[in-house]
Amino acid sequence: MTGPRDTLARLRRDVAPGPEALAAFAVGLADGSVSDAQAGAFAMGICRTPLTPEGRAALTRAMRDGGEILQWDLDGPVVDKHSTGGVGDCVSLILAPALAACGAYVPMISGRGLGHTGGTLDKLASIPGFRIEMQTDELQSIVARVGCAIVGATGEIAPADRRLYAVRDVTGTVESLDLIVASILSKKLAEGPEALVLDVKTGDGAIVADGDAARALARALVETGQAAGVMTSAILTDMSQPAATSAGNALEVIAAMEALTEPGGRGAERLVTLTRALGGELLALGGLARDAEDGAARIGAALSSGAGAEIFGRMVAAQGGPTDFPERWRDRLPAAPVVAELHADRPGVIGGIDTRALGEIVVDLGGGRRREDDRVDPAVGLSHIAQIGAIVTQGQPLARVHAADGAAAETAAIRVAEAITFSDGAVTPPALVQETIR
């Protein structure tokens, strides 16, 4: 059998390893026989020498099969969604309970922040007491009782990805299509879902910014998921501006709670639109709706009725958080000691936003990681971010900076101003929901 050194040697010569070698490397990641140095070299090699579709599928299956695969016996379909990552993307916090309110079961295994993008687990960790780590039997119990749970991968689920996920962040290999596919699907397929929808972001704030590359990623995800026997589709969505009007862990929980409790409120429109589109597709795939349009209406009803918020509160309590979170969430989340408001220095129309720059600003404020062991400050970030196409007057607020001290707030405000461009004429932002790939 091909060993890890042979696989790395092939990659050094720009030769893609075959399915057998890739599967063997995944086994080595899972059992520890592949070192951290070899894992990093492998990630970099895959970036330089992309895999064939067969190789990608083999790597994904081996990473899934290297750990536990969940089994379910429930009275509704098991479904899940995954986003390829962006800025201000807290849709999972809204979608999981909304799906549960519609009769689906959602065992959502998520990750921490990668690069300039935020991580769902980091957001939830800002809720006092919320446990993101648990054994699979407890996960299954919560999903059966509540309808959804959002947790990190245990050592038993896709252990190869647990190692490779951390390596990608610190080696600058987050953007590899092959590694993204294998990472996402090894965890998602291990959940034992019947249906899966991928939210594939495109635009400058996405991990895969180019539209054609994002479409290729979506097709690779759908192809690999369907090959594994799971009903899979992907929706291309825009990340030329943050998904929410906030970016930062506790601030995005606030945005999610506003969407759950006030779905028609100002600032929640993009989040609700995304939730309806993704949830509608999942309900259709899972047999709980006639089609995606019918499913979107059902998701909208779950939000407007308050059912989604009620289930989110039950999930928070089941995972160790406050039992009164839906009623007192504003009091339960950490707040930064310094909040500074950035104002427009001229009138005009918001013509564009360097969304990746905003994500980097949040990381530099302490809301993300440069190194695997960096401590994350859950309170810092940006809120009330102006949206593309908005008409502003001179002196009107463009964003609020939440920081640990005044110096950090001042520096961040200067950078936010540089990330927002103005236009003298009307600007139409890109369509939020762009294409569905089945």
C-alpha positions as CSV (number, residue, x, y, z in Angstrom):
1,M,0.0,0.0,0.0
2,T,1.2,3.5,-0.8
3,G,2.6,5.3,2.3
4,P,2.3,9.0,3.2
5,R,5.8,9.8,2.0
6,D,5.1,8.2,-1.4
7,T,1.8,10.3,-1.7
8,L,3.7,13.5,-0.8
9,A,6.4,12.7,-3.3
10,R,3.9,12.4,-6.0
11,L,2.3,15.7,-5.1
12,R,5.8,17.3,-5.1
13,R,6.1,16.2,-8.7
14,D,2.7,17.7,-9.4
15,V,1.1,14.3,-9.9
16,A,-2.3,13.7,-8.3
17,P,-2.4,10.6,-6.1
18,G,-4.8,7.9,-7.0
19,P,-7.9,7.0,-5.1
20,E,-6.2,4.2,-3.1
21,A,-3.3,6.4,-2.0
22,L,-5.7,9.2,-1.0
23,A,-7.9,6.8,1.0
24,A,-4.8,5.4,2.8
25,F,-3.7,9.0,3.6
26,A,-7.1,9.7,5.1
27,V,-6.8,6.6,7.3
28,G,-3.4,7.8,8.5
29,L,-4.9,11.2,9.4
30,A,-7.6,9.4,11.4
31,D,-5.3,7.0,13.3
32,G,-2.4,9.4,13.8
33,S,0.2,7.6,11.7
34,V,0.3,10.7,9.5
35,S,2.2,13.5,11.3
36,D,1.1,17.1,11.5
37,A,4.0,18.1,9.2
38,Q,2.8,15.5,6.6
39,A,-0.8,16.8,6.9
40,G,0.3,20.3,6.2
41,A,2.4,19.2,3.2
42,F,-0.6,17.2,1.9
43,A,-2.9,20.2,2.2
44,M,-0.4,22.4,0.3
45,G,0.2,19.7,-2.3
46,I,-3.5,19.3,-3.0
47,C,-3.7,23.1,-3.5
48,R,-1.0,22.9,-6.1
49,T,-2.2,19.7,-7.8
50,P,-6.0,19.3,-7.8
51,L,-7.6,15.9,-7.6
52,T,-9.7,14.1,-10.2
53,P,-13.4,13.7,-9.4
54,E,-12.7,10.0,-8.5
55,G,-9.9,11.0,-6.2
56,R,-12.0,13.6,-4.5
57,A,-14.8,11.1,-3.9
58,A,-12.4,8.5,-2.6
59,L,-10.8,11.0,-0.2
60,T,-14.2,12.2,1.0
61,R,-15.6,8.6,1.6
62,A,-12.4,7.5,3.4
63,M,-12.6,10.6,5.7
64,R,-16.2,9.8,6.4
65,D,-15.7,6.1,6.9
66,G,-12.7,6.6,9.3
67,G,-15.1,7.4,12.1
68,E,-18.6,6.9,13.3
69,I,-21.6,7.2,11.0
70,L,-24.8,8.2,12.8
71,Q,-27.9,6.0,12.5
72,W,-31.4,7.4,13.0
73,D,-34.9,6.0,13.8
74,L,-37.1,9.1,13.8
75,D,-40.6,10.1,12.5
76,G,-39.3,12.7,10.1
77,P,-36.4,13.2,7.7
78,V,-32.9,13.9,8.9
79,V,-31.6,16.9,6.9
80,D,-28.8,19.5,7.1
81,K,-27.3,22.5,5.4
82,H,-23.7,23.8,5.2
83,S,-22.3,27.1,4.1
84,T,-19.0,27.4,2.5
85,G,-18.3,30.4,4.6
86,G,-18.6,34.1,4.5
87,V,-18.8,37.2,6.7
88,G,-21.9,37.8,8.9
89,D,-23.3,34.4,8.0
90,C,-25.4,33.3,11.0
91,V,-28.1,31.6,8.9
92,S,-27.5,28.2,10.6
93,L,-28.8,29.6,13.9
94,I,-32.1,30.5,12.3
95,L,-32.4,27.7,9.8
96,A,-31.9,24.7,12.1
97,P,-34.8,25.5,14.5
98,A,-37.0,26.7,11.6
99,L,-36.5,23.3,9.9
100,A,-37.3,21.5,13.2
101,A,-40.5,23.5,13.5
102,C,-41.5,22.2,10.1
103,G,-41.0,18.5,11.1
104,A,-37.4,17.9,10.0
105,Y,-34.6,16.7,12.3
106,V,-31.3,18.6,12.1
107,P,-28.1,17.2,13.6
108,M,-25.8,20.1,12.5
109,I,-22.1,19.4,12.9
110,S,-20.3,22.7,12.4
111,G,-16.9,24.2,12.6
112,R,-15.0,27.1,14.1
113,G,-13.9,30.1,12.1
114,L,-11.5,29.7,9.2
115,G,-9.5,32.6,7.9
116,H,-11.6,35.8,7.5
117,T,-14.9,33.9,7.8
118,G,-16.7,33.3,11.1
119,G,-17.6,29.9,12.5
120,T,-21.0,28.8,13.7
121,L,-19.5,27.2,16.8
122,D,-17.7,30.4,17.8
123,K,-21.0,32.3,17.5
124,L,-22.8,29.8,19.8
125,A,-19.9,29.7,22.2
126,S,-20.7,33.4,23.0
127,I,-23.9,32.1,24.7
128,P,-23.1,31.5,28.4
129,G,-22.9,27.8,29.2
130,F,-23.6,26.6,25.6
131,R,-21.9,23.3,25.0
132,I,-20.6,22.7,21.5
133,E,-18.8,19.5,22.4
134,M,-20.7,16.3,23.2
135,Q,-20.8,12.6,22.5
136,T,-22.9,11.3,19.7
137,D,-25.4,9.6,22.0
138,E,-26.2,12.9,23.6
139,L,-26.4,14.6,20.2
140,Q,-28.9,12.0,19.0
141,S,-31.0,12.4,22.2
142,I,-31.2,16.2,21.9
143,V,-32.1,16.0,18.2
144,A,-34.8,13.4,19.0
145,R,-36.3,15.6,21.8
146,V,-35.8,19.1,20.4
147,G,-35.6,18.6,16.6
148,C,-32.1,20.1,16.2
149,A,-28.7,20.5,17.7
150,I,-25.6,22.3,16.6
151,V,-22.3,20.8,17.8
152,G,-18.6,20.3,16.8
153,A,-17.4,17.0,15.4
154,T,-16.4,14.6,18.1
155,G,-13.3,12.4,17.9
156,E,-15.5,9.6,16.7
157,I,-17.0,11.6,13.7
158,A,-14.6,12.2,10.7
159,P,-11.4,12.3,12.8
160,A,-9.4,12.8,9.7
161,D,-11.2,16.0,9.0
162,R,-10.7,17.2,12.6
163,R,-7.0,17.3,11.9
164,L,-7.1,18.5,8.4
165,Y,-9.6,21.3,9.3
166,A,-7.1,22.9,11.7
167,V,-4.2,22.5,9.4
168,R,-6.0,24.3,6.6
169,D,-6.5,27.4,8.7
170,V,-2.8,27.8,9.6
171,T,-1.3,26.8,6.3
172,G,-3.2,29.1,4.0
173,T,-5.0,26.3,2.2
174,V,-8.6,27.1,3.1
175,E,-9.5,27.9,-0.5
176,S,-8.7,24.4,-2.0
177,L,-11.9,23.0,-3.8
178,D,-10.9,19.4,-3.1
179,L,-10.2,20.0,0.6
180,I,-13.4,22.0,1.0
181,V,-15.5,19.2,-0.5
182,A,-13.8,16.5,1.5
183,S,-14.0,18.5,4.7
184,I,-17.7,19.5,4.4
185,L,-19.0,16.2,3.2
186,S,-17.0,13.9,5.4
187,K,-18.7,15.5,8.4
188,K,-22.1,16.0,6.8
189,L,-22.3,12.5,5.4
190,A,-21.3,11.0,8.7
191,E,-24.4,12.6,10.2
192,G,-26.5,10.1,8.3
193,P,-28.7,12.7,6.5
194,E,-31.4,11.9,3.9
195,A,-31.1,15.4,2.4
196,L,-28.3,18.0,2.3
197,V,-28.2,21.5,0.8
198,L,-25.0,23.4,0.4
199,D,-25.0,27.2,0.6
200,V,-22.1,28.0,-1.7
201,K,-21.0,31.7,-1.4
202,T,-19.6,33.8,-4.2
203,G,-18.3,37.3,-4.2
204,D,-15.3,39.0,-2.5
205,G,-16.3,37.9,1.0
206,A,-16.5,34.2,0.2
207,I,-13.8,31.7,0.5
208,V,-14.3,31.0,-3.2
209,A,-14.8,34.5,-4.5
210,D,-15.0,33.9,-8.3
211,G,-18.4,33.0,-9.6
212,D,-17.2,30.3,-12.0
213,A,-15.1,28.7,-9.3
214,A,-17.9,28.8,-6.8
215,R,-20.2,27.1,-9.4
216,A,-17.6,24.4,-9.9
217,L,-17.4,23.9,-6.1
218,A,-21.2,23.6,-6.0
219,R,-21.2,21.0,-8.7
220,A,-18.4,19.0,-7.1
221,L,-20.3,19.0,-3.8
222,V,-23.5,17.9,-5.3
223,E,-21.8,15.3,-7.4
224,T,-20.0,13.8,-4.5
225,G,-23.0,13.9,-2.1
226,Q,-25.3,12.3,-4.6
227,A,-22.6,9.6,-5.3
228,A,-22.8,8.8,-1.6
229,G,-26.5,8.2,-1.8
230,V,-27.7,11.5,-0.2
231,M,-30.2,13.8,-1.9
232,T,-28.0,16.8,-2.4
233,S,-28.3,20.2,-4.0
234,A,-26.5,23.5,-3.8
235,I,-27.6,27.1,-3.9
236,L,-25.2,29.9,-5.0
237,T,-25.6,32.9,-2.8
238,D,-24.0,36.4,-2.8
239,M,-21.3,37.4,-0.5
240,S,-20.4,40.7,-1.9
241,Q,-21.6,42.2,1.4
242,P,-22.1,40.5,4.8
243,A,-25.1,38.2,5.0
244,A,-26.2,40.0,8.2
245,T,-25.7,43.6,9.1
246,S,-23.3,42.4,11.8
247,A,-20.0,40.5,11.9
248,G,-18.6,39.1,15.1
249,N,-19.7,36.2,17.3
250,A,-22.1,37.6,19.9
251,L,-23.2,40.3,17.4
252,E,-24.3,37.7,14.9
253,V,-26.2,35.8,17.6
254,I,-28.1,39.1,18.2
255,A,-28.7,39.3,14.4
256,A,-30.0,35.7,14.4
257,M,-32.3,36.3,17.4
258,E,-33.7,39.5,15.7
259,A,-34.5,37.4,12.6
260,L,-36.1,34.7,14.8
261,T,-38.2,37.1,16.9
262,E,-38.7,39.9,14.4
263,P,-38.4,38.3,11.0
264,G,-40.0,41.3,9.3
265,G,-37.7,43.8,11.0
266,R,-35.2,46.1,9.4
267,G,-31.8,44.4,9.1
268,A,-33.2,40.8,9.0
269,E,-34.3,40.8,5.4
270,R,-31.2,39.1,3.9
271,L,-31.0,36.5,6.7
272,V,-34.7,35.6,6.3
273,T,-34.4,35.5,2.5
274,L,-31.5,33.1,2.8
275,T,-33.2,31.0,5.4
276,R,-36.4,30.6,3.3
277,A,-34.4,29.7,0.2
278,L,-32.2,27.1,1.9
279,G,-35.0,25.7,4.1
280,G,-37.4,25.5,1.3
281,E,-35.1,23.4,-0.8
282,L,-34.4,21.1,2.2
283,L,-38.0,20.6,3.0
284,A,-38.7,19.7,-0.6
285,L,-35.8,17.2,-0.7
286,G,-36.9,15.7,2.5
287,G,-40.5,15.2,1.4
288,L,-42.0,17.8,3.7
289,A,-43.0,20.2,1.0
290,R,-44.3,20.0,-2.6
291,D,-41.4,22.0,-3.9
292,A,-38.9,24.6,-2.9
293,E,-41.4,27.4,-3.1
294,D,-43.9,25.6,-0.8
295,G,-41.0,24.8,1.5
296,A,-39.9,28.5,1.7
297,A,-43.5,29.5,2.6
298,R,-43.5,26.9,5.4
299,I,-40.1,28.2,6.7
300,G,-41.5,31.7,6.6
301,A,-44.5,30.6,8.7
302,A,-42.3,28.9,11.3
303,L,-40.4,32.2,11.7
304,S,-43.4,34.5,11.8
305,S,-45.3,32.3,14.3
306,G,-42.4,32.3,16.7
307,A,-42.0,28.5,16.5
308,G,-38.4,28.8,15.3
309,A,-37.5,31.0,18.2
310,E,-39.1,28.6,20.7
311,I,-37.2,25.7,19.3
312,F,-33.9,27.7,19.3
313,G,-34.5,28.4,23.0
314,R,-35.1,24.7,23.7
315,M,-31.9,23.8,21.9
316,V,-29.9,26.4,23.8
317,A,-31.2,25.0,27.1
318,A,-30.6,21.4,26.1
319,Q,-27.0,22.3,25.2
320,G,-26.3,23.9,28.6
321,G,-27.3,27.5,27.9
322,P,-29.7,29.8,29.8
323,T,-33.3,28.4,30.0
324,D,-34.7,31.8,29.4
325,F,-32.6,32.8,26.4
326,P,-35.5,33.6,24.0
327,E,-36.9,36.0,26.5
328,R,-33.7,37.6,27.8
329,W,-31.1,37.1,25.1
330,R,-30.1,40.8,25.1
331,D,-29.0,40.4,28.7
332,R,-27.3,37.1,28.3
333,L,-24.7,37.9,25.6
334,P,-21.3,39.6,26.2
335,A,-20.9,43.2,25.2
336,A,-17.6,45.0,24.2
337,P,-16.4,47.8,26.5
338,V,-16.0,50.2,23.7
339,V,-18.5,50.9,20.9
340,A,-17.6,53.5,18.3
341,E,-19.8,54.7,15.5
342,L,-18.4,55.4,12.0
343,H,-20.1,58.2,10.0
344,A,-20.2,59.0,6.3
345,D,-17.9,61.9,5.4
346,R,-20.0,62.7,2.3
347,P,-23.5,62.0,0.9
348,G,-24.0,59.4,-1.7
349,V,-25.0,55.7,-2.4
350,I,-23.1,52.7,-0.9
351,G,-21.6,51.4,-4.1
352,G,-19.5,48.5,-2.8
353,I,-18.1,46.8,0.3
354,D,-14.8,45.0,0.6
355,T,-16.4,42.2,2.6
356,R,-13.2,40.2,3.0
357,A,-11.6,43.3,4.6
358,L,-14.5,43.5,7.1
359,G,-13.9,39.9,8.0
360,E,-10.2,40.6,8.5
361,I,-11.1,43.6,10.7
362,V,-13.2,41.4,12.9
363,V,-10.3,38.9,13.2
364,D,-7.9,41.7,14.1
365,L,-10.3,43.0,16.8
366,G,-10.0,39.6,18.4
367,G,-13.1,38.0,17.0
368,G,-11.3,35.3,15.0
369,R,-8.1,33.3,14.8
370,R,-4.7,33.8,13.1
371,R,-3.4,30.7,14.9
372,E,-5.2,27.5,15.8
373,D,-4.8,28.3,19.5
374,D,-5.7,32.0,19.4
375,R,-8.3,33.0,22.0
376,V,-11.5,34.5,20.5
377,D,-13.2,37.5,22.1
378,P,-16.9,36.9,21.6
379,A,-18.0,40.5,22.1
380,V,-16.0,42.3,19.4
381,G,-16.9,43.0,15.8
382,L,-19.0,45.2,13.6
383,S,-22.8,46.0,13.7
384,H,-25.2,48.2,11.8
385,I,-23.2,47.8,8.6
386,A,-24.7,49.8,5.8
387,Q,-25.8,47.8,2.8
388,I,-25.0,48.2,-0.9
389,G,-27.4,50.5,-2.6
390,A,-28.3,52.4,0.6
391,I,-28.6,56.2,0.2
392,V,-26.7,58.0,2.9
393,T,-26.4,61.6,3.9
394,Q,-23.2,63.2,5.3
395,G,-22.8,62.3,8.9
396,Q,-25.1,59.3,8.7
397,P,-23.8,56.1,10.5
398,L,-22.1,53.5,8.3
399,A,-21.2,51.0,11.0
400,R,-20.5,50.5,14.7
401,V,-17.2,49.1,15.9
402,H,-17.3,46.9,19.0
403,A,-13.8,46.7,20.5
404,A,-11.8,45.9,23.6
405,D,-10.3,49.3,23.8
406,G,-10.4,52.8,22.2
407,A,-7.2,52.3,20.2
408,A,-8.5,49.1,18.6
409,A,-11.8,50.8,17.8
410,E,-10.2,53.8,16.2
411,T,-7.9,51.6,14.0
412,A,-10.9,49.4,13.0
413,A,-13.1,52.4,12.1
414,I,-10.4,53.8,9.7
415,R,-10.2,50.4,8.0
416,V,-14.0,50.0,7.8
417,A,-14.2,53.5,6.1
418,E,-11.6,52.3,3.6
419,A,-13.7,49.1,2.9
420,I,-16.8,51.0,1.9
421,T,-17.0,52.8,-1.4
422,F,-19.5,55.4,-2.6
423,S,-21.3,56.0,-5.9
424,D,-23.0,59.1,-7.1
425,G,-25.7,57.2,-8.8
426,A,-28.2,54.4,-8.0
427,V,-26.6,51.0,-7.3
428,T,-28.4,47.6,-7.5
429,P,-26.7,45.0,-5.3
430,P,-26.2,41.5,-6.8
431,A,-29.0,39.0,-6.3
432,L,-28.7,37.3,-3.0
433,V,-30.0,33.9,-4.2
434,Q,-28.4,33.3,-7.6
435,E,-28.8,29.7,-8.8
436,T,-29.8,26.3,-7.6
437,I,-27.7,23.3,-8.7
438,R,-29.3,19.9,-8.4
